[in-house]
């Protein structure tokens, strides 16, 4: 998801490393902190792959800044990632949010709908954090208030996400 975030933010505008890190950190929050030890090797991989280019500009102080920008190959790689996200990018909530942050860049509404339908299909598959006797445990069956809370929050969040998905899919289909 780090590489998707890099490609997505650089699609918006060229950035230097510190700005890019701040934007990625804001998107991912405290759940997945971004270290320099992960960010800069990812940037280096994208530069070597020809997806990102870097140039040096004078800094506001004495130090020069590396400014990163997306290449045509990087734009194509971003479109591929958005058009055909990995299963984990659909099923993992945080990864899906990262995908959503950049899905607007996919120019084809039908492609956007296809991604949203995959998420909806995942949400429509019955699941639970807990099971009893091989059956999914519902919030009302949870043995303690903490697990009841987890299950109630997940149910409410999923219901709201389904409603948003239905609205957005309908709106996008009206555009096609």
C-alpha positions in Angstrom: 0.0 0.0 0.0 3.0 2.3 0.5 3.8 2.2 -3.2 0.1 2.8 -4.1 0.2 5.8 -1.8 3.4 7.1 -3.3 2.0 6.8 -6.9 -1.3 8.3 -5.9 0.0 11.4 -4.1 2.6 12.0 -6.9 -0.3 11.8 -9.4 -1.7 14.9 -7.7 1.5 16.9 -7.8 5.3 16.6 -7.5 6.4 16.4 -3.9 9.6 16.2 -1.9 10.2 13.3 0.4 9.1 15.0 3.6 5.8 16.3 2.1 5.1 12.8 0.7 5.8 11.2 4.0 3.5 13.7 5.8 0.6 12.9 3.4 1.1 9.2 3.6 1.2 9.4 7.4 -2.0 11.5 7.5 -3.7 8.9 5.2 -2.6 5.9 7.2 -2.7 7.5 10.6 -1.4 5.7 13.7 -2.5 2.3 12.4 0.4 1.9 10.0 3.2 4.5 10.8 5.5 5.2 7.9 9.2 5.0 8.7 12.0 6.4 6.6 13.3 2.9 6.5 10.2 1.8 4.5 9.5 5.0 2.5 12.8 5.7 0.9 13.5 2.2 -0.2 10.0 2.1 -1.8 10.8 5.4 -3.6 14.1 4.0 -4.8 12.3 0.9 -6.1 9.8 3.1 -8.0 12.7 5.2 -9.4 14.5 2.1 -10.6 11.3 0.8 -12.2 10.9 4.1 -14.1 7.6 5.0 -12.3 9.0 8.0 -10.4 11.7 10.5 -11.3 13.6 12.7 -8.9 15.3 16.0 -9.4 17.2 18.2 -7.0 16.0 21.7 -6.2 17.5 24.3 -3.9 16.0 24.0 -0.4 14.5 26.9 1.6 17.6 26.7 3.8 21.1 25.5 2.8 20.1 21.9 2.0 18.9 20.8 -1.4 15.6 18.9 -1.7 14.8 15.9 -3.8 11.5 16.5 -5.6 9.7 13.4 -6.8 7.3 13.3 -9.7 5.3 10.6 -11.5 6.4 9.4 -15.0 4.1 8.1 -17.7 5.1 4.6 -16.6 4.1 5.5 -13.0 0.7 6.8 -14.2 0.2 3.5 -16.1 1.3 1.5 -13.0 -1.2 3.5 -10.8 -4.0 2.9 -13.3 -3.2 -0.8 -13.3 -3.2 -0.9 -9.4 -6.6 0.9 -9.3 -8.2 -1.1 -12.1 -7.2 -4.5 -10.7 -6.6 -4.2 -6.9 -5.3 -7.3 -5.1 -7.9 -9.2 -3.0 -6.3 -8.0 0.2 -6.8 -4.4 -1.0 -10.5 -5.2 -1.2 -10.9 -7.2 2.1 -8.7 -5.2 4.4 -10.4 -2.0 5.5 -7.3 0.2 5.8 -6.0 -1.0 2.5 -9.4 -0.4 0.9 -9.4 3.1 2.3 -6.0 3.7 0.7 -7.4 2.5 -2.6 -10.4 4.7 -2.2 -8.2 7.7 -1.7 -7.0 7.4 -5.3 -9.8 5.6 -7.1 -11.0 9.0 -8.5 -8.0 9.0 -10.8 -9.3 5.9 -12.6 -10.9 7.7 -15.6 -13.5 5.0 -16.4 -16.6 5.0 -14.1 -17.3 1.3 -15.1 -13.8 0.5 -13.8 -14.6 2.3 -10.5 -17.9 0.5 -10.2 -16.1 -2.9 -10.7 -13.8 -2.1 -7.8 -16.7 -1.0 -5.6 -18.8 -4.1 -6.5 -15.9 -6.3 -5.4 -15.9 -4.6 -2.0 -19.7 -4.9 -1.7 -19.5 -8.6 -2.5 -16.9 -9.0 0.2 -19.1 -7.1 2.7 -22.1 -9.2 1.7 -20.3 -12.4 2.7 -21.4 -13.3 6.2 -18.5 -13.0 8.7 -17.8 -12.5 12.4 -14.9 -12.0 14.6 -16.1 -14.8 16.9 -17.7 -18.2 16.5 -19.5 -20.6 18.8 -20.1 -24.3 17.9 -19.0 -23.5 14.3 -21.6 -20.7 13.9 -21.0 -17.0 13.5 -21.6 -15.2 16.8 -23.9 -12.2 16.6 -23.5 -9.2 18.9 -26.5 -10.3 21.0 -24.8 -13.6 21.7 -21.5 -12.2 22.8 -20.6 -13.2 26.4 -19.2 -9.8 27.4 -19.8 -6.2 26.7 -16.5 -5.7 24.9 -17.1 -8.4 22.3 -20.7 -7.1 22.0 -19.3 -3.7 21.4 -16.9 -5.0 18.7 -19.7 -6.8 16.9 -22.2 -3.9 17.1 -19.6 -1.4 15.9 -18.6 -3.7 13.0 -22.3 -4.2 12.1 -23.0 -0.5 12.1 -19.9 0.4 10.1 -20.7 -2.3 7.5 -24.3 -1.1 7.2 -23.1 2.4 6.5 -20.4 1.3 4.1 -23.0 -0.8 2.2 -25.3 2.2 1.9 -22.5 4.4 0.6 -21.5 1.7 -1.9 -25.0 1.4 -3.2 -25.4 5.2 -3.6 -22.0 5.6 -5.2 -22.4 2.6 -7.6 -25.8 4.0 -8.7 -24.4 7.4 -9.3 -21.5 6.1 -11.3 -23.7 3.9 -13.3 -25.8 6.9 -14.2 -22.7 8.5 -15.7 -22.1 5.5 -18.1 
